[in-house]
Amino acid sequence: MSTCDDALHEVYSYLDQEVNWYRSFLIRRHLKGCPPCVQAYKFEQRLRIVVKERLHEEVPPEFMDRLRQAIQNGP
Ligand SMILES: [Zn+2]
């Protein structure tokens, strides 16, 4: 995990709890030294909480993409 692109890709898996302890350690280590990735991480984290609260079920990836775009583009 050397670049932010790699790190962000891992962050998505991390939030979906698909990573083992070593990868989550690497992610947290990268986040410590990289504020832009922390922002992205917090954004994704909030997005997942919102979606879970509203739907209480599995969300299709296409829906997550659309929602992410909508939030990033603003109203
Ligand atoms: Zn980064």
N, CA, C, O and the ligand as a Tripos MOL2 file, in Angstrom:
@<TRIPOS>MOLECULE
protein
  301   299    76     0     0
PROTEIN
NO_CHARGES

@<TRIPOS>ATOM
      1 N           0.8500   -1.1890    0.0000 N.3       1 MET1
      2 CA          0.0000    0.0000    0.0000 C.3       1 MET1
      3 C           0.8920    1.2480    0.0000 C.2       1 MET1
      4 O           1.2290    1.7710    1.0620 O.2       1 MET1
      5 N           1.2700    1.7190   -1.1800 N.am      2 SER2
      6 CA          2.2100    2.8270   -1.2350 C.3       2 SER2
      7 C           1.5520    4.1360   -1.6600 C.2       2 SER2
      8 O           2.0010    5.2170   -1.2790 O.2       2 SER2
      9 N           0.4900    4.0320   -2.4510 N.am      3 THR3
     10 CA         -0.1430    5.2630   -2.9160 C.3       3 THR3
     11 C          -1.5080    5.4530   -2.2720 C.2       3 THR3
     12 O          -2.0600    4.5340   -1.6680 O.2       3 THR3
     13 N          -2.0480    6.6770   -2.4140 N.am      4 CYS4
     14 CA         -3.3630    6.9570   -1.8670 C.3       4 CYS4
     15 C          -4.4410    6.1640   -2.6070 C.2       4 CYS4
     16 O          -5.4400    5.7650   -2.0070 O.2       4 CYS4
     17 N          -4.2430    5.9370   -3.8970 N.am      5 ASP5
     18 CA         -5.2180    5.1360   -4.6390 C.3       5 ASP5
     19 C          -5.3470    3.7460   -4.0260 C.2       5 ASP5
     20 O          -6.4480    3.2430   -3.7990 O.2       5 ASP5
     21 N          -4.1950    3.1430   -3.7650 N.am      6 ASP6
     22 CA         -4.1930    1.8280   -3.1300 C.3       6 ASP6
     23 C          -4.8790    1.8880   -1.7680 C.2       6 ASP6
     24 O          -5.7110    1.0450   -1.4340 O.2       6 ASP6
     25 N          -4.5130    2.8980   -0.9990 N.am      7 ALA7
     26 CA         -5.0360    3.0270    0.3540 C.3       7 ALA7
     27 C          -6.5490    3.1790    0.3330 C.2       7 ALA7
     28 O          -7.2510    2.5570    1.1300 O.2       7 ALA7
     29 N          -7.0570    4.0130   -0.5860 N.am      8 LEU8
     30 CA         -8.5040    4.2430   -0.6340 C.3       8 LEU8
     31 C          -9.2410    2.9730   -1.0360 C.2       8 LEU8
     32 O         -10.3210    2.6740   -0.5270 O.2       8 LEU8
     33 N          -8.6370    2.2320   -1.9580 N.am      9 HIS9
     34 CA         -9.2420    0.9620   -2.3440 C.3       9 HIS9
     35 C          -9.3590    0.0480   -1.1220 C.2       9 HIS9
     36 O         -10.3740   -0.6200   -0.9260 O.2       9 HIS9
     37 N          -8.3160    0.0320   -0.3160 N.am     10 GLU10
     38 CA         -8.3260   -0.7780    0.9000 C.3      10 GLU10
     39 C          -9.3520   -0.2630    1.9060 C.2      10 GLU10
     40 O          -9.9870   -1.0360    2.6240 O.2      10 GLU10
     41 N          -9.5000    1.0670    1.9400 N.am     11 VAL11
     42 CA        -10.4390    1.6750    2.8790 C.3      11 VAL11
     43 C         -11.8590    1.1620    2.6220 C.2      11 VAL11
     44 O         -12.6030    0.8880    3.5630 O.2      11 VAL11
     45 N         -12.2260    1.0350    1.3610 N.am     12 TYR12
     46 CA        -13.5640    0.5360    1.0450 C.3      12 TYR12
     47 C         -13.7440   -0.8840    1.5930 C.2      12 TYR12
     48 O         -14.7730   -1.2090    2.1870 O.2      12 TYR12
     49 N         -12.7310   -1.7140    1.3820 N.am     13 SER13
     50 CA        -12.7940   -3.0710    1.9140 C.3      13 SER13
     51 C         -12.8180   -3.0690    3.4370 C.2      13 SER13
     52 O         -13.5280   -3.8530    4.0680 O.2      13 SER13
     53 N         -12.0260   -2.1720    4.0080 N.am     14 TYR14
     54 CA        -11.9380   -2.0430    5.4540 C.3      14 TYR14
     55 C         -13.3110   -1.7150    6.0470 C.2      14 TYR14
     56 O         -13.7230   -2.2870    7.0560 O.2      14 TYR14
     57 N         -14.0070   -0.7800    5.3930 N.am     15 LEU15
     58 CA        -15.3290   -0.3830    5.8710 C.3      15 LEU15
     59 C         -16.3380   -1.5120    5.6800 C.2      15 LEU15
     60 O         -17.2960   -1.6300    6.4440 O.2      15 LEU15
     61 N         -16.1230   -2.3230    4.6800 N.am     16 ASP16
     62 CA        -17.0060   -3.4740    4.4640 C.3      16 ASP16
     63 C         -16.5740   -4.6790    5.2970 C.2      16 ASP16
     64 O         -17.1490   -5.7620    5.1920 O.2      16 ASP16
     65 N         -15.5600   -4.4720    6.1170 N.am     17 GLN17
     66 CA        -15.0270   -5.5140    7.0080 C.3      17 GLN17
     67 C         -14.5900   -6.7560    6.2650 C.2      17 GLN17
     68 O         -14.8590   -7.8850    6.6760 O.2      17 GLN17
     69 N         -13.8980   -6.5140    5.1440 N.am     18 GLU18
     70 CA        -13.3900   -7.6190    4.3420 C.3      18 GLU18
     71 C         -11.8690   -7.7230    4.4240 C.2      18 GLU18
     72 O         -11.2470   -8.3870    3.5950 O.2      18 GLU18
     73 N         -11.2750   -7.0750    5.4120 N.am     19 VAL19
     74 CA         -9.8210   -7.1220    5.5100 C.3      19 VAL19
     75 C          -9.4090   -7.8110    6.8060 C.2      19 VAL19
     76 O         -10.1370   -7.7900    7.7990 O.2      19 VAL19
     77 N          -8.2300   -8.4200    6.7760 N.am     20 ASN20
     78 CA         -7.7230   -9.0430    7.9940 C.3      20 ASN20
     79 C          -7.0000   -8.0040    8.8530 C.2      20 ASN20
     80 O          -6.8890   -6.8420    8.4630 O.2      20 ASN20
     81 N          -6.5120   -8.4210   10.0170 N.am     21 TRP21
     82 CA         -5.9420   -7.4630   10.9650 C.3      21 TRP21
     83 C          -4.7240   -6.7540   10.3880 C.2      21 TRP21
     84 O          -4.4850   -5.5820   10.6800 O.2      21 TRP21
     85 N          -3.9450   -7.4750    9.5580 N.am     22 TYR22
     86 CA         -2.7290   -6.8700    9.0360 C.3      22 TYR22
     87 C          -3.0590   -5.7570    8.0500 C.2      22 TYR22
     88 O          -2.4540   -4.6860    8.0860 O.2      22 TYR22
     89 N          -4.0280   -6.0170    7.1650 N.am     23 ARG23
     90 CA         -4.4040   -4.9840    6.2070 C.3      23 ARG23
     91 C          -5.0570   -3.7940    6.9120 C.2      23 ARG23
     92 O          -4.8330   -2.6460    6.5300 O.2      23 ARG23
     93 N          -5.8570   -4.0680    7.9310 N.am     24 SER24
     94 CA         -6.4670   -2.9430    8.6470 C.3      24 SER24
     95 C          -5.4000   -2.1420    9.3850 C.2      24 SER24
     96 O          -5.5340   -0.9310    9.5590 O.2      24 SER24
     97 N          -4.3470   -2.8200    9.8160 N.am     25 PHE25
     98 CA         -3.2150   -2.1080   10.4400 C.3      25 PHE25
     99 C          -2.5520   -1.1830    9.4230 C.2      25 PHE25
    100 O          -2.2530   -0.0280    9.7260 O.2      25 PHE25
    101 N          -2.3230   -1.7000    8.2080 N.am     26 LEU26
    102 CA         -1.7000   -0.8830    7.1580 C.3      26 LEU26
    103 C          -2.5800    0.3170    6.8020 C.2      26 LEU26
    104 O          -2.0850    1.4210    6.5790 O.2      26 LEU26
    105 N          -3.8850    0.0810    6.7540 N.am     27 ILE27
    106 CA         -4.8120    1.1720    6.4330 C.3      27 ILE27
    107 C          -4.7390    2.2530    7.4970 C.2      27 ILE27
    108 O          -4.6130    3.4380    7.1850 O.2      27 ILE27
    109 N          -4.8180    1.8390    8.7540 N.am     28 ARG28
    110 CA         -4.7760    2.8290    9.8390 C.3      28 ARG28
    111 C          -3.4560    3.5810    9.8360 C.2      28 ARG28
    112 O          -3.4140    4.7750   10.1330 O.2      28 ARG28
    113 N          -2.3630    2.8710    9.4940 N.am     29 ARG29
    114 CA         -1.0630    3.5170    9.4530 C.3      29 ARG29
    115 C          -1.0270    4.5810    8.3510 C.2      29 ARG29
    116 O          -0.4970    5.6740    8.5480 O.2      29 ARG29
    117 N          -1.5970    4.2450    7.1930 N.am     30 HIS30
    118 CA         -1.6330    5.2220    6.1020 C.3      30 HIS30
    119 C          -2.5010    6.4220    6.4960 C.2      30 HIS30
    120 O          -2.1260    7.5690    6.2530 O.2      30 HIS30
    121 N          -3.6440    6.1560    7.0940 N.am     31 LEU31
    122 CA         -4.5620    7.2360    7.4740 C.3      31 LEU31
    123 C          -3.9030    8.1970    8.4620 C.2      31 LEU31
    124 O          -4.1750    9.3970    8.4440 O.2      31 LEU31
    125 N          -3.0450    7.6670    9.3150 N.am     32 LYS32
    126 CA         -2.3640    8.5090   10.3060 C.3      32 LYS32
    127 C          -1.5420    9.5950    9.6490 C.2      32 LYS32
    128 O          -1.4530   10.7130   10.1550 O.2      32 LYS32
    129 N          -0.9260    9.2550    8.4920 N.am     33 GLY33
    130 CA         -0.0330   10.2110    7.8660 C.3      33 GLY33
    131 C          -0.6220   10.8820    6.6360 C.2      33 GLY33
    132 O           0.1000   11.5360    5.8820 O.2      33 GLY33
    133 N          -1.9280   10.7280    6.4230 N.am     34 CYS34
    134 CA         -2.4990   11.2150    5.1780 C.3      34 CYS34
    135 C          -3.9030   11.8010    5.3750 C.2      34 CYS34
    136 O          -4.9000   11.0990    5.2040 O.2      34 CYS34
    137 N          -3.9770   13.0910    5.7350 N.am     35 PRO35
    138 CA         -5.2810   13.7410    5.9780 C.3      35 PRO35
    139 C          -6.2830   13.5980    4.8280 C.2      35 PRO35
    140 O          -7.4610   13.3690    5.1030 O.2      35 PRO35
    141 N          -5.8820   13.7200    3.5510 N.am     36 PRO36
    142 CA         -6.8780   13.5690    2.4770 C.3      36 PRO36
    143 C          -7.5690   12.2070    2.5030 C.2      36 PRO36
    144 O          -8.7680   12.1160    2.2380 O.2      36 PRO36
    145 N          -6.8320   11.1650    2.8140 N.am     37 CYS37
    146 CA         -7.4300    9.8340    2.8880 C.3      37 CYS37
    147 C          -8.3360    9.7140    4.1140 C.2      37 CYS37
    148 O          -9.3410    9.0030    4.0730 O.2      37 CYS37
    149 N          -7.9920   10.3980    5.1930 N.am     38 VAL38
    150 CA         -8.8610   10.4080    6.3720 C.3      38 VAL38
    151 C         -10.2060   11.0250    6.0110 C.2      38 VAL38
    152 O         -11.2570   10.5300    6.4150 O.2      38 VAL38
    153 N         -10.1590   12.1190    5.2410 N.am     39 GLN39
    154 CA        -11.4010   12.7480    4.7860 C.3      39 GLN39
    155 C         -12.2470   11.7630    3.9940 C.2      39 GLN39
    156 O         -13.4460   11.6240    4.2380 O.2      39 GLN39
    157 N         -11.6240   11.0880    3.0530 N.am     40 ALA40
    158 CA        -12.3370   10.1260    2.2220 C.3      40 ALA40
    159 C         -12.8870    8.9860    3.0780 C.2      40 ALA40
    160 O         -14.0050    8.5160    2.8660 O.2      40 ALA40
    161 N         -12.0870    8.5520    4.0420 N.am     41 TYR41
    162 CA        -12.4910    7.4790    4.9330 C.3      41 TYR41
    163 C         -13.7220    7.8840    5.7500 C.2      41 TYR41
    164 O         -14.6770    7.1160    5.8730 O.2      41 TYR41
    165 N         -13.6850    9.0940    6.3040 N.am     42 LYS42
    166 CA        -14.8140    9.5670    7.1090 C.3      42 LYS42
    167 C         -16.0670    9.7260    6.2650 C.2      42 LYS42
    168 O         -17.1790    9.4400    6.7100 O.2      42 LYS42
    169 N         -15.8630   10.1910    5.0300 N.am     43 PHE43
    170 CA        -16.9900   10.3400    4.1140 C.3      43 PHE43
    171 C         -17.6410    8.9830    3.8450 C.2      43 PHE43
    172 O         -18.8610    8.8450    3.9250 O.2      43 PHE43
    173 N         -16.8300    8.0010    3.5300 N.am     44 GLU44
    174 CA        -17.3450    6.6610    3.2480 C.3      44 GLU44
    175 C         -18.0350    6.0670    4.4670 C.2      44 GLU44
    176 O         -19.0790    5.4230    4.3630 O.2      44 GLU44
    177 N         -17.4210    6.3000    5.6340 N.am     45 GLN45
    178 CA        -17.9640    5.7730    6.8800 C.3      45 GLN45
    179 C         -19.3650    6.3380    7.1320 C.2      45 GLN45
    180 O         -20.2910    5.6100    7.4880 O.2      45 GLN45
    181 N         -19.4960    7.6610    6.9390 N.am     46 ARG46
    182 CA        -20.7920    8.3100    7.1500 C.3      46 ARG46
    183 C         -21.8160    7.8280    6.1350 C.2      46 ARG46
    184 O         -22.9790    7.5950    6.4630 O.2      46 ARG46
    185 N         -21.3610    7.6850    4.8990 N.am     47 LEU47
    186 CA        -22.2350    7.2100    3.8450 C.3      47 LEU47
    187 C         -22.8270    5.8470    4.2090 C.2      47 LEU47
    188 O         -24.0220    5.6120    4.0300 O.2      47 LEU47
    189 N         -21.9900    4.9650    4.7140 N.am     48 ARG48
    190 CA        -22.4550    3.6260    5.0700 C.3      48 ARG48
    191 C         -23.4390    3.6630    6.2340 C.2      48 ARG48
    192 O         -24.4160    2.9140    6.2540 O.2      48 ARG48
    193 N         -23.1790    4.5330    7.1960 N.am     49 ILE49
    194 CA        -24.0940    4.6460    8.3350 C.3      49 ILE49
    195 C         -25.4550    5.1360    7.8650 C.2      49 ILE49
    196 O         -26.4900    4.5970    8.2590 O.2      49 ILE49
    197 N         -25.4470    6.1610    7.0190 N.am     50 VAL50
    198 CA        -26.6960    6.7180    6.5020 C.3      50 VAL50
    199 C         -27.4820    5.6450    5.7500 C.2      50 VAL50
    200 O         -28.6830    5.4730    5.9540 O.2      50 VAL50
    201 N         -26.7800    4.9370    4.8830 N.am     51 VAL51
    202 CA        -27.4500    3.9200    4.0730 C.3      51 VAL51
    203 C         -28.0250    2.8200    4.9650 C.2      51 VAL51
    204 O         -29.1520    2.3710    4.7510 O.2      51 VAL51
    205 N         -27.2610    2.3910    5.9520 N.am     52 LYS52
    206 CA        -27.7370    1.3260    6.8380 C.3      52 LYS52
    207 C         -28.9610    1.7580    7.6310 C.2      52 LYS52
    208 O         -29.9080    0.9910    7.8060 O.2      52 LYS52
    209 N         -28.9250    3.0060    8.1120 N.am     53 GLU53
    210 CA        -30.0580    3.5070    8.8880 C.3      53 GLU53
    211 C         -31.3320    3.5740    8.0550 C.2      53 GLU53
    212 O         -32.4290    3.3030    8.5440 O.2      53 GLU53
    213 N         -31.1640    3.9360    6.8020 N.am     54 ARG54
    214 CA        -32.3480    4.1330    5.9660 C.3      54 ARG54
    215 C         -32.8990    2.8370    5.4090 C.2      54 ARG54
    216 O         -34.1090    2.7110    5.2180 O.2      54 ARG54
    217 N         -32.0490    1.8890    5.1490 N.am     55 LEU55
    218 CA        -32.5080    0.7360    4.3780 C.3      55 LEU55
    219 C         -32.5730   -0.5770    5.1600 C.2      55 LEU55
    220 O         -33.4020   -1.4370    4.8620 O.2      55 LEU55
    221 N         -31.6970   -0.7310    6.1620 N.am     56 HIS56
    222 CA        -31.6980   -1.9700    6.9490 C.3      56 HIS56
    223 C         -31.5890   -3.2170    6.0880 C.2      56 HIS56
    224 O         -32.1410   -4.2610    6.4360 O.2      56 HIS56
    225 N         -30.8950   -3.1200    4.9860 N.am     57 GLU57
    226 CA        -30.7210   -4.3030    4.1510 C.3      57 GLU57
    227 C         -29.5040   -4.1210    3.2510 C.2      57 GLU57
    228 O         -28.8850   -3.0570    3.2400 O.2      57 GLU57
    229 N         -29.1730   -5.1430    2.5120 N.am     58 GLU58
    230 CA        -28.0380   -5.0580    1.6050 C.3      58 GLU58
    231 C         -28.2920   -4.0130    0.5260 C.2      58 GLU58
    232 O         -29.3740   -3.9530   -0.0590 O.2      58 GLU58
    233 N         -27.2810   -3.1960    0.2750 N.am     59 VAL59
    234 CA        -27.4220   -2.1480   -0.7220 C.3      59 VAL59
    235 C         -26.6250   -2.5280   -1.9710 C.2      59 VAL59
    236 O         -25.4470   -2.8740   -1.8760 O.2      59 VAL59
    237 N         -27.2630   -2.4660   -3.1350 N.am     60 PRO60
    238 CA        -26.5390   -2.7940   -4.3590 C.3      60 PRO60
    239 C         -25.4150   -1.7930   -4.6170 C.2      60 PRO60
    240 O         -25.5820   -0.6020   -4.3540 O.2      60 PRO60
    241 N         -24.2780   -2.2550   -5.1240 N.am     61 PRO61
    242 CA        -23.1370   -1.3630   -5.3770 C.3      61 PRO61
    243 C         -23.4830   -0.1970   -6.3000 C.2      61 PRO61
    244 O         -22.9530    0.9020   -6.1370 O.2      61 PRO61
    245 N         -24.3760   -0.4320   -7.2730 N.am     62 GLU62
    246 CA        -24.7430    0.6460   -8.1930 C.3      62 GLU62
    247 C         -25.4260    1.7810   -7.4310 C.2      62 GLU62
    248 O         -25.2170    2.9590   -7.7230 O.2      62 GLU62
    249 N         -26.2440    1.4040   -6.4500 N.am     63 PHE63
    250 CA        -26.9280    2.4170   -5.6530 C.3      63 PHE63
    251 C         -25.9250    3.2310   -4.8450 C.2      63 PHE63
    252 O         -26.0380    4.4540   -4.7520 O.2      63 PHE63
    253 N         -24.9420    2.5460   -4.2610 N.am     64 MET64
    254 CA        -23.9070    3.2330   -3.5010 C.3      64 MET64
    255 C         -23.1570    4.2110   -4.3910 C.2      64 MET64
    256 O         -22.8470    5.3230   -3.9630 O.2      64 MET64
    257 N         -22.8620    3.8140   -5.6260 N.am     65 ASP65
    258 CA        -22.1460    4.6960   -6.5520 C.3      65 ASP65
    259 C         -22.9700    5.9330   -6.8570 C.2      65 ASP65
    260 O         -22.4630    7.0550   -6.8510 O.2      65 ASP65
    261 N         -24.2560    5.7080   -7.1260 N.am     66 ARG66
    262 CA        -25.1210    6.8450   -7.4480 C.3      66 ARG66
    263 C         -25.2250    7.7940   -6.2650 C.2      66 ARG66
    264 O         -25.1630    9.0130   -6.4270 O.2      66 ARG66
    265 N         -25.3830    7.2290   -5.0790 N.am     67 LEU67
    266 CA        -25.5170    8.0430   -3.8770 C.3      67 LEU67
    267 C         -24.2370    8.8410   -3.6350 C.2      67 LEU67
    268 O         -24.2830   10.0240   -3.2950 O.2      67 LEU67
    269 N         -23.1050    8.1800   -3.8140 N.am     68 ARG68
    270 CA        -21.8110    8.8170   -3.6130 C.3      68 ARG68
    271 C         -21.6660   10.0090   -4.5690 C.2      68 ARG68
    272 O         -21.2360   11.0930   -4.1740 O.2      68 ARG68
    273 N         -22.0330    9.7810   -5.8260 N.am     69 GLN69
    274 CA        -21.9430   10.8470   -6.8220 C.3      69 GLN69
    275 C         -22.8670   11.9990   -6.4510 C.2      69 GLN69
    276 O         -22.4850   13.1660   -6.5450 O.2      69 GLN69
    277 N         -24.0700   11.6710   -6.0360 N.am     70 ALA70
    278 CA        -25.0480   12.7020   -5.6930 C.3      70 ALA70
    279 C         -24.5310   13.5670   -4.5500 C.2      70 ALA70
    280 O         -24.6760   14.7900   -4.5740 O.2      70 ALA70
    281 N         -23.9240   12.9240   -3.5440 N.am     71 ILE71
    282 CA        -23.4240   13.6810   -2.3950 C.3      71 ILE71
    283 C         -22.2330   14.5350   -2.8050 C.2      71 ILE71
    284 O         -22.1130   15.6830   -2.3770 O.2      71 ILE71
    285 N         -21.3590   13.9840   -3.6270 N.am     72 GLN72
    286 CA        -20.1690   14.7300   -4.0440 C.3      72 GLN72
    287 C         -20.5280   15.9070   -4.9370 C.2      72 GLN72
    288 O         -19.8900   16.9570   -4.8670 O.2      72 GLN72
    289 N         -21.5420   15.7400   -5.7750 N.am     73 ASN73
    290 CA        -21.9290   16.8130   -6.6990 C.3      73 ASN73
    291 C         -22.7750   17.8850   -6.0150 C.2      73 ASN73
    292 O         -22.9490   18.9800   -6.5500 O.2      73 ASN73
    293 N         -23.2910   17.5720   -4.8480 N.am     74 GLY74
    294 CA        -24.1460   18.5280   -4.1560 C.3      74 GLY74
    295 C         -25.5470   18.5120   -4.7010 C.2      74 GLY74
    296 O         -25.8570   17.7470   -5.6140 O.2      74 GLY74
    297 N         -26.4090   19.3620   -4.1420 N.am     75 PRO75
    298 CA        -27.8090   19.3610   -4.5400 C.3      75 PRO75
    299 C         -28.0240   19.9400   -5.9590 C.2      75 PRO75
    300 O         -29.1570   20.0050   -6.4350 O.2      75 PRO75
    301 ZN         -3.4510    8.7380    1.3190 Zn       76 ZN76
@<TRIPOS>BOND
     1     1     2 1
     2     2     3 1
     3     3     4 2
     4     3     5 am
     5     5     6 1
     6     6     7 1
     7     7     8 2
     8     7     9 am
     9     9    10 1
    10    10    11 1
    11    11    12 2
    12    11    13 am
    13    13    14 1
    14    14    15 1
    15    15    16 2
    16    15    17 am
    17    17    18 1
    18    18    19 1
    19    19    20 2
    20    19    21 am
    21    21    22 1
    22    22    23 1
    23    23    24 2
    24    23    25 am
    25    25    26 1
    26    26    27 1
    27    27    28 2
    28    27    29 am
    29    29    30 1
    30    30    31 1
    31    31    32 2
    32    31    33 am
    33    33    34 1
    34    34    35 1
    35    35    36 2
    36    35    37 am
    37    37    38 1
    38    38    39 1
    39    39    40 2
    40    39    41 am
    41    41    42 1
    42    42    43 1
    43    43    44 2
    44    43    45 am
    45    45    46 1
    46    46    47 1
    47    47    48 2
    48    47    49 am
    49    49    50 1
    50    50    51 1
    51    51    52 2
    52    51    53 am
    53    53    54 1
    54    54    55 1
    55    55    56 2
    56    55    57 am
    57    57    58 1
    58    58    59 1
    59    59    60 2
    60    59    61 am
    61    61    62 1
    62    62    63 1
    63    63    64 2
    64    63    65 am
    65    65    66 1
    66    66    67 1
    67    67    68 2
    68    67    69 am
    69    69    70 1
    70    70    71 1
    71    71    72 2
    72    71    73 am
    73    73    74 1
    74    74    75 1
    75    75    76 2
    76    75    77 am
    77    77    78 1
    78    78    79 1
    79    79    80 2
    80    79    81 am
    81    81    82 1
    82    82    83 1
    83    83    84 2
    84    83    85 am
    85    85    86 1
    86    86    87 1
    87    87    88 2
    88    87    89 am
    89    89    90 1
    90    90    91 1
    91    91    92 2
    92    91    93 am
    93    93    94 1
    94    94    95 1
    95    95    96 2
    96    95    97 am
    97    97    98 1
    98    98    99 1
    99    99   100 2
   100    99   101 am
   101   101   102 1
   102   102   103 1
   103   103   104 2
   104   103   105 am
   105   105   106 1
   106   106   107 1
   107   107   108 2
   108   107   109 am
   109   109   110 1
   110   110   111 1
   111   111   112 2
   112   111   113 am
   113   113   114 1
   114   114   115 1
   115   115   116 2
   116   115   117 am
   117   117   118 1
   118   118   119 1
   119   119   120 2
   120   119   121 am
   121   121   122 1
   122   122   123 1
   123   123   124 2
   124   123   125 am
   125   125   126 1
   126   126   127 1
   127   127   128 2
   128   127   129 am
   129   129   130 1
   130   130   131 1
   131   131   132 2
   132   131   133 am
   133   133   134 1
   134   134   135 1
   135   135   136 2
   136   135   137 am
   137   137   138 1
   138   138   139 1
   139   139   140 2
   140   139   141 am
   141   141   142 1
   142   142   143 1
   143   143   144 2
   144   143   145 am
   145   145   146 1
   146   146   147 1
   147   147   148 2
   148   147   149 am
   149   149   150 1
   150   150   151 1
   151   151   152 2
   152   151   153 am
   153   153   154 1
   154   154   155 1
   155   155   156 2
   156   155   157 am
   157   157   158 1
   158   158   159 1
   159   159   160 2
   160   159   161 am
   161   161   162 1
   162   162   163 1
   163   163   164 2
   164   163   165 am
   165   165   166 1
   166   166   167 1
   167   167   168 2
   168   167   169 am
   169   169   170 1
   170   170   171 1
   171   171   172 2
   172   171   173 am
   173   173   174 1
   174   174   175 1
   175   175   176 2
   176   175   177 am
   177   177   178 1
   178   178   179 1
   179   179   180 2
   180   179   181 am
   181   181   182 1
   182   182   183 1
   183   183   184 2
   184   183   185 am
   185   185   186 1
   186   186   187 1
   187   187   188 2
   188   187   189 am
   189   189   190 1
   190   190   191 1
   191   191   192 2
   192   191   193 am
   193   193   194 1
   194   194   195 1
   195   195   196 2
   196   195   197 am
   197   197   198 1
   198   198   199 1
   199   199   200 2
   200   199   201 am
   201   201   202 1
   202   202   203 1
   203   203   204 2
   204   203   205 am
   205   205   206 1
   206   206   207 1
   207   207   208 2
   208   207   209 am
   209   209   210 1
   210   210   211 1
   211   211   212 2
   212   211   213 am
   213   213   214 1
   214   214   215 1
   215   215   216 2
   216   215   217 am
   217   217   218 1
   218   218   219 1
   219   219   220 2
   220   219   221 am
   221   221   222 1
   222   222   223 1
   223   223   224 2
   224   223   225 am
   225   225   226 1
   226   226   227 1
   227   227   228 2
   228   227   229 am
   229   229   230 1
   230   230   231 1
   231   231   232 2
   232   231   233 am
   233   233   234 1
   234   234   235 1
   235   235   236 2
   236   235   237 am
   237   237   238 1
   238   238   239 1
   239   239   240 2
   240   239   241 am
   241   241   242 1
   242   242   243 1
   243   243   244 2
   244   243   245 am
   245   245   246 1
   246   246   247 1
   247   247   248 2
   248   247   249 am
   249   249   250 1
   250   250   251 1
   251   251   252 2
   252   251   253 am
   253   253   254 1
   254   254   255 1
   255   255   256 2
   256   255   257 am
   257   257   258 1
   258   258   259 1
   259   259   260 2
   260   259   261 am
   261   261   262 1
   262   262   263 1
   263   263   264 2
   264   263   265 am
   265   265   266 1
   266   266   267 1
   267   267   268 2
   268   267   269 am
   269   269   270 1
   270   270   271 1
   271   271   272 2
   272   271   273 am
   273   273   274 1
   274   274   275 1
   275   275   276 2
   276   275   277 am
   277   277   278 1
   278   278   279 1
   279   279   280 2
   280   279   281 am
   281   281   282 1
   282   282   283 1
   283   283   284 2
   284   283   285 am
   285   285   286 1
   286   286   287 1
   287   287   288 2
   288   287   289 am
   289   289   290 1
   290   290   291 1
   291   291   292 2
   292   291   293 am
   293   293   294 1
   294   294   295 1
   295   295   296 2
   296   295   297 am
   297   297   298 1
   298   298   299 1
   299   299   300 2
@<TRIPOS>SUBSTRUCTURE
     1 MET1         2 RESIDUE 1 A MET
     2 SER2         6 RESIDUE 1 A SER
     3 THR3        10 RESIDUE 1 A THR
     4 CYS4        14 RESIDUE 1 A CYS
     5 ASP5        18 RESIDUE 1 A ASP
     6 ASP6        22 RESIDUE 1 A ASP
     7 ALA7        26 RESIDUE 1 A ALA
     8 LEU8        30 RESIDUE 1 A LEU
     9 HIS9        34 RESIDUE 1 A HIS
    10 GLU10       38 RESIDUE 1 A GLU
    11 VAL11       42 RESIDUE 1 A VAL
    12 TYR12       46 RESIDUE 1 A TYR
    13 SER13       50 RESIDUE 1 A SER
    14 TYR14       54 RESIDUE 1 A TYR
    15 LEU15       58 RESIDUE 1 A LEU
    16 ASP16       62 RESIDUE 1 A ASP
    17 GLN17       66 RESIDUE 1 A GLN
    18 GLU18       70 RESIDUE 1 A GLU
    19 VAL19       74 RESIDUE 1 A VAL
    20 ASN20       78 RESIDUE 1 A ASN
    21 TRP21       82 RESIDUE 1 A TRP
    22 TYR22       86 RESIDUE 1 A TYR
    23 ARG23       90 RESIDUE 1 A ARG
    24 SER24       94 RESIDUE 1 A SER
    25 PHE25       98 RESIDUE 1 A PHE
    26 LEU26      102 RESIDUE 1 A LEU
    27 ILE27      106 RESIDUE 1 A ILE
    28 ARG28      110 RESIDUE 1 A ARG
    29 ARG29      114 RESIDUE 1 A ARG
    30 HIS30      118 RESIDUE 1 A HIS
    31 LEU31      122 RESIDUE 1 A LEU
    32 LYS32      126 RESIDUE 1 A LYS
    33 GLY33      130 RESIDUE 1 A GLY
    34 CYS34      134 RESIDUE 1 A CYS
    35 PRO35      138 RESIDUE 1 A PRO
    36 PRO36      142 RESIDUE 1 A PRO
    37 CYS37      146 RESIDUE 1 A CYS
    38 VAL38      150 RESIDUE 1 A VAL
    39 GLN39      154 RESIDUE 1 A GLN
    40 ALA40      158 RESIDUE 1 A ALA
    41 TYR41      162 RESIDUE 1 A TYR
    42 LYS42      166 RESIDUE 1 A LYS
    43 PHE43      170 RESIDUE 1 A PHE
    44 GLU44      174 RESIDUE 1 A GLU
    45 GLN45      178 RESIDUE 1 A GLN
    46 ARG46      182 RESIDUE 1 A ARG
    47 LEU47      186 RESIDUE 1 A LEU
    48 ARG48      190 RESIDUE 1 A ARG
    49 ILE49      194 RESIDUE 1 A ILE
    50 VAL50      198 RESIDUE 1 A VAL
    51 VAL51      202 RESIDUE 1 A VAL
    52 LYS52      206 RESIDUE 1 A LYS
    53 GLU53      210 RESIDUE 1 A GLU
    54 ARG54      214 RESIDUE 1 A ARG
    55 LEU55      218 RESIDUE 1 A LEU
    56 HIS56      222 RESIDUE 1 A HIS
    57 GLU57      226 RESIDUE 1 A GLU
    58 GLU58      230 RESIDUE 1 A GLU
    59 VAL59      234 RESIDUE 1 A VAL
    60 PRO60      238 RESIDUE 1 A PRO
    61 PRO61      242 RESIDUE 1 A PRO
    62 GLU62      246 RESIDUE 1 A GLU
    63 PHE63      250 RESIDUE 1 A PHE
    64 MET64      254 RESIDUE 1 A MET
    65 ASP65      258 RESIDUE 1 A ASP
    66 ARG66      262 RESIDUE 1 A ARG
    67 LEU67      266 RESIDUE 1 A LEU
    68 ARG68      270 RESIDUE 1 A ARG
    69 GLN69      274 RESIDUE 1 A GLN
    70 ALA70      278 RESIDUE 1 A ALA
    71 ILE71      282 RESIDUE 1 A ILE
    72 GLN72      286 RESIDUE 1 A GLN
    73 ASN73      290 RESIDUE 1 A ASN
    74 GLY74      294 RESIDUE 1 A GLY
    75 PRO75      298 RESIDUE 1 A PRO
    76 ZN76       301 GROUP 0 **** ****
